[in-house]
Amino acid sequence: MKQEYAEAFEQRFRERAGLVDQMPGFVSNQILRPVNEGDPYVVFTVWNSRQDFLNWVRSDAFVKGHAQSGSLPKDAFSRSNVLEMHEVVQDSSRLDLEPEPHGGPFKLH
């Protein structure tokens, strides 16, 4: 994220539609601001399961929730978006959480 667009980017998340919060299996959403210049912002979303996440990205609410994502100019971003998916092995704040079974490579569709 280019520095001159950082505040507008953060504001988009402060004003987000919040539709994800209503989805079954949604746990939390954090927007992490980089402390070192040139490092990316991280949008960190936690779900109960991979299937819950897939249900979200395939939903009408996902489309509505991302409707304003194109409201910043393309040159605001210093690099392309990257989607990383990780499976929880252990969470110290949720000791009763069963580890997600190893699901193999992520396929959106």
Long-range contacts (C-beta under 8 A, 24 or more apart in sequence): 1-40, 1-41, 1-76, 1-77, 1-78, 2-75, 2-76, 2-77, 2-78, 3-37, 4-76, 5-72, 5-73, 5-76, 5-77, 6-33, 8-72, 8-76, 9-41, 9-72, 9-76, 12-68, 12-69, 12-71, 12-72, 13-43, 16-65, 17-64, 17-65, 17-67, 17-68, 18-65, 19-61, 19-62, 19-64, 19-65, 20-45, 20-56, 20-61, 20-62, 20-65, 22-61, 23-52, 23-55, 23-56, 23-59, 23-61, 24-52, 24-55, 25-49, 25-51, 25-52, 25-53, 25-55, 25-56, 26-52, 26-56, 38-78, 40-79, 40-82, 49-100, 50-85, 50-87, 50-100, 50-103, 50-106, 53-85, 54-108, 57-108
